[in-house]
Amino acid sequence: MVMEPTRHVEVNFDMPMKLINLKVIGADGTPVAVDYERAKEAGTHFKGMTPVLLPGNYTVHWKAVGDDGHMMDGTFGFMQH
């Protein structure tokens, strides 16, 4: 749950990865504009800028590739108050 207005989403990995896709979807299925750079170098922390998010539930979808070329993806949700 995020209590303060936010203008970004963060994705953290235990191992270095290259982030290749980052999407934020609102509860009604509407995509939220996310400004992020597709990773050129592997890292463990990535941040995508968003417009100020209205209160509601959001889902973040990410895709990344490991140093071994293995593609991974995942989702997580959060609530903006």
C-alpha angles and dihedrals in degrees: 000000000000113000101181123062108268133203099187147045124215131208120196128189131193091221129038112275137168110239109219103168136023124177133172119201126191123226090262091055095256114142117236118219109253121190110203137139118243104241117259091179130039115257142158100229128053131172130198122195119226136179113265103291120233118228111282145082121304135187123210119207118193137179125194139166125224127224088262091057094254112147117224133181138179148161137224133177137217138181121230114208 
